[in-house]
């Protein structure tokens, strides 16, 4: 399914805080290993239900339950599911009880556009014909049997239906409508997670909390002996998962031990804006050429660092306050610097360190950094920079060039890394051709490791 990542606008008039009742769970099954044979001591948990754990016995069997009498949940205990086909809304679940309530549509500003009341007899699957939508973001509010659920819904100007097919579940009070193959598809209510040392973790979607005779197969992790004597050889040891080993170097420090141990190099400062274009339109690549040439002589790949950054930026760039001028300067710089080396480079850090937090370790008040690029162009400068780089690369024989966003203190689960994950999704949705994320390894005191 393709998930529509539309920000949920928190409007107090729409969102009702409810504590969702923990579902009654009764799941049983058998876990075996690939090639046959029961697996003992496999830990089984659910992603959506905390504190519930089971372990397989010698025959590979497990029972995951949270009821004292292991009572199987009735149909009415199952969560409501919602399917949207055009403007027809289908509500399923709790089939042994009547359903009644109201479906309302609100604009993103909180204005009610329309609403319709409904009443369905026991087991009824009749569609509820939804009222009108507004163009753009809508909030769909469904109140059924006294509980309220909300979801964002996008109405495109060129489409008469908000989402041709969609579905969601009431496991949480706030659900998302997702495009699906058909309106009546079985909903996924949770994920069963099975773990055992020496085996690949398995995640199995389940459509009900009442499942018996579930059969799961887990693959063993096959260790491989590696007789590598260098870091780069160790990274190349596995045929199915090769890893380049890299380091950052300066033009004045290119030790032979680096060539022996690494196969990937990033220039420390030599490719930054003030190093290559200190004066507008006057480019100097001497020091950067030294690193690129040395890397080629030693069969090392090079990542360019970096095209757009708030720091080490000449004053003539940081003083620009006109949108069109800054876009023109940024485009010329990106194209000229990328064009200097072309495919001699493997990848580029296109945008560097665009986020900030109160501390260098990534905690507190994560936000966009107030650079000249952000102040003049807004957050659009990031998708625009990536689009400029991708377009130039593709038109100049660099279609395989990797384009990265790079930042530091994102290697832990902290305010900055969580904010970055959210932002990357937004930038991708805005068309930014981002190939990957660079984890700038500023680790060690005071960053991340005490």
N, C-alpha and C positions, 0 to 999 in steps of 0.2 A: 504494500500500500504506500502511496505517496502522501506524506503528512504535510498539511498546510501549516507552516510555521508562522502563524499570524499572532502578533502580540495581543494578549488578553488585556483589555482596558478595564481597570478596576474601578467600577462605578458603584458607589455604595448603595445606590437605589436599586441596583440589579443583583448584587452578590449577597447571598444570605449565608451566614456562617452556621454550618451544621456539622455535628460530629457523626461521621459515617459509622454505622455499626460494623464491627468486625465480622466478616463472613464465617459461616460454619464450614469447616474444612474436613473432608474425608477423602483422601487420595491414597490409593494403594497401587503397587505395581512391582515389577521385577527389573533389576539392572544387571546387564551382562556386559562382558567385554567383547570387543571385536574379535571374531574368530571363534567365539563361544566360551562358555564358562561363567559361572555366577561371580559377582563382585561383592565382597563383604566390606563393611565399614565405609560405605559411601554416604556422605552427608547430604541430606536433602532439605532444601529450604524453599520458601516462596519469596519472590521479589517484593510482592505487595502486602505480605502479612508478616509483621515482625515477631520475633520470639518463638517461632514455630519451627522445630527441627526434628528430623527422623534419621535413623541410620540403618542401612541394610544389614540383614543377618547373613549367616553362612550360605544360604540359598539365594542371596541377592534380593530378597523381598523386603519391602518397606511399607509402612503405613504412616501417613502424615495426617494428623487429625488434632482438632482443638476442642472437641466436645467430650465431656466426661463419659458419655455412653456411646461415643462414636456414631451418633445419630446422623444419618445421611440427610442433607438439606433438602427440603421440599422445593418444588418449583417456585413457590412464592418467596423462598429465601434467596433465590438467585437475584443478582442485580438486574435492574431494568437495562435494556439495550435500546438504542435509538438508531433507526435507519432512515436516511433521507434520499428519496428518489424524486428529483425535480423539486416540486413543492409539496409532495406527499410525504408525511412523517409517519413512520411505523414504530410503535412501542411494543416491545416484547419483554418477557420475564414476568414473574408473578402471575402466571396464567390462571391460577385458581382463585383470583380475586378480581373484583371490579376495579376499573381505573377511571379516574376522573380528575380534571384539572383544567389548566389554562396554558396555552402556548402564546407567548408574546414576542414581538420583534421590536428591538430598540436600535436607534442610531448610535454611532460611537460617541455622540454628545450626551446620551442618556435620555433622549426624547423617544417616547413610545410611538411607534409607527402604526402598529396594528396588533390585535390579539384575537384569539378565538378560544371559546370554551369547548370541552369535549367530555363525553361520558361513554365508556366502553363496558359492555357486559363481560362476564367471566369468559376468559379464553379468546376474546375477540382480537382479530388481527387487522381490523379495518383501518384504512389510512385516514390520517387527519390532514385535511387540505389546509396548508399554511396560508396566511394572509400575505400581503405585499411586502417586498423588501425594498430598501433604499440602495442606490448605487454606492459601492464602497464597503466599508466594514460595518457589519450588523452584529448585534448581540442577540442570540436566540435564548430565551428564557422559558424553560419547561417546568411547570409545577404539576406533579402527578402524585396523587394520594398524600398531599400535605408536604412533600419534599420538593425542593427547587434545585434545578441544575441549569448551568449556563454554558454557552459555547460561543466563540467568535465564528462568524460566517461571512465569507466574502462574496459579494455580488458584483460581477464584472459588467461594465457598461455594454459590452457586445454580446452578453449572454442573457437569455430569458430565465435561466435557472441558476440558483446560487452554486450548487454542486450537483452534478448529474447523479452520482451515487455517493452516499456517505453513511458512516455508521459511528457510533460511540457507545460508551458504557457508563452507567451511573455508579461505578465503584468509588469514584470520588465525586464530590459535589460539582466540580468543574470538569466537564468532559470536552473532548475535541471531536469534531466531525472529520472523518477521513474518507478520501476517495477509495472506493472498493470496486471489485469486479461485479458485484451484484448487491442489491439492497438486502437480501436475506442471508448474507454470509454469516457464519457462526462467529460471534464476537470472541475476542481474546480477552479473558478476564485477568490473567496473571501469567507469570513465567515460573516454572519449576526449575530450580538450580541444583545440579548434582555435582559434587566435588569429591575427589579422592587423590591423594598424593601419588604421582606417577601417571596420572591420566589427565587428558584434556577436559577442562570444565565443560559441562553440557548444559545448555539452556533450552528448555522445552516449553513452548507456548501451550497453555491449556485454555479451553473454552468454558470450563465449569469447575467449581470447587468440589464437585462430586464426581470423582473419576475412579474406576476400579480396573484392575488388570492392565495398567499402563506398562508398556514395554519400552525400555530405554537401553541403548547400546553406547558404551563409552570407548573412546580410542586411547590406547596407552601411549605415553610419551617415550619414544625410543631414544635413549641417550647415544651420542656419537662421540667416540674418542677423537680428540683433536690434538695432534702433535705439533701444533704451531709454536714457533719460537719468537714470533713478533706479534704485535697487536693487529696489524693489518692482515696477517695470515690467519689469525684467530677469527677475524670478522668474515673471512671468506671460507671458513671451514665447512659450513653447511651448504649443500648445493641448492636447497630449497629456500634458503633465507640468508642471503649474503648481506653483510653490513659493512659499509665503509667506515674506517676509523679516521677521524679528522682532528686537526688542531689549528689554532690561530697563530700566525707568524707575522713578523715585520720584515721589511726589506733588509734591514741591517742585522737580522738574526735568523739565518737559515742554516741551522746545524744539520750535519749529516745524519745524526741520530733521528731527526724528524722524518727524513726520507726513508730510513730503515723501518721505522715503526708505523708510519701513517701513509694513507693513500688518498687523503682528502685534506685540503688546506683552505683556510679563510684568511685573507689579509686583515690585519688588525685595524689600520687606519688609512692605508694607501689608496683606497677607492672611495673614501667618504668625500662629500661635496667640497669641503674646503681644501681637500688635498688635490682634487682633479680640476676644479673650476673656481679658484679663489676669486678671479675677476670674471665678470660676465663675458661669456663667449670665448674665453681664453682657457684652453684645456691643457693639462700637463699630466702625462701618464708614466713618467719615468720610473718612479719607485714601484708602482703597481706592475709595470712591465717586468721588473726584476723578479717579482714573486711568481708571476705567470710563467715566465721563461724557465725559472728554476723548477717549478712544479712539473712542467712538460718534460724537462730533462730527466726527471725522476719518476715519470709515469704516475703522477698524482693529479687528481681532479681538483678543480678550483671552484669555490662558491664565491660570487661577487658580493661584497658587503660595503655599503648599502646604497640604494638609489635615493630614497626619501627618508630623511631623519631630521628631527628638530635640533639636534646637537651638532657641533663641529660644522656649523652652517655659516657661510659668509654673510656679513652684515647687509650686503646688497640684496640678498634673498630674504633675510628675516625682516627687512624694512618694507617689503612690498605689501601694499594694502588694496590692490586692485585685482579682482577675480580673474579677468581675462589675461592680464599680464602674468599672474602667478601660474595659471594653467599653461601658458605658452612657454614660460621659463622651465617649468617642470617637465613638459613634454620634450623640449630640446635637450635638456640634461639627460633624461632617461635614454633617449634614442642615441645620443652621441656616446655616452659611456658604454651602453650595451654594444653599440656598433664597433667600439675600439677592439674588443676581443672576440665578439661573435661566439662561435662554437668552441673556442678555446676554454670557455667557462662551462661548467655543468649546470649551474643554478645561480639565481640572484635572490638576495634579500631585498625585495622591492620596497617594502615599508618596514621601518624599524622603530620599536618602542613607542607606539602611538598611545599607549595606555599609561596611567599613573595611579599610584596608591599613596596613602599617608606614609607608609614605611617601605624601605627597599626590599623587604621580604614578602611583599605582595599582600599586606593586610591593611584594611581601612580605606573606605571611600574610593573604591575603584571607579575610574572615570576616564573620559577621553583627555589626553594631554593637551593643554592649551598652546599648541605650537602655532607658528604662522600659517601653516597649511590648514589646521583646524579652524583658526580664527577667520581666515579669509574664505575658505572653500567649504567649511563645515565638514561633517563626517564623510561626505561624498569623496573627499580627496583620496581615500583609500581605494574604493572600487575604481575610481578614475585612474589612479596610478597603475593599478594592476592591468586595467584595460589598455592603457598606453603601452605598457611593457609587452603584453601578450600580442597586441596588434603588430608592433614593430618586429618582435621575434618571428612571428608567423610569416610576415612579408619578406623577411631577410634570411631565410634558410635556417631558422633556429626553432623549429616546431617542437623539438624535444627539450627545449630549455625549461627547467623547473623554476617556478616563481613562488617565493615563500614570504610569509609574514614572520618577523622575528621579534622576540621579546625575552626579558629575563624574569626570574622569580615566578614562572608559570609551571614549574615542575612539581609543585605540590597542590593539594586541594585547598586553595585559599581564595580570598576575595578577587584577586587579579585573574587567576586562572578561570574562575567561574564566570567573571565578566567577559573575559576573552572568548570563551566558548559561545556565549550568547551573541557577542558581536560578530564572530566569524560566520555564524549562521545568517545573521542579517546581511553581512557583506556578500556572502555567496548568493543570497536571495536577490541582492541588488546587481548581480551579474559579475562580481569580481572573480576573475579566473585564478583563484588561489590554489596552488598545488599542494601546499603543506605548511606546517608551522615549525619555525625554528625555536628550539628551547636553548636560549643563550645561557651557557653554563657558568653563571656567576655563583658558584656554590662554595661554601666554606665561610668562616666567620667574616662579617656578621650575617651573611645571606644563607638562610635555610638550615645550615648545619651548625650547631653550637660548637 
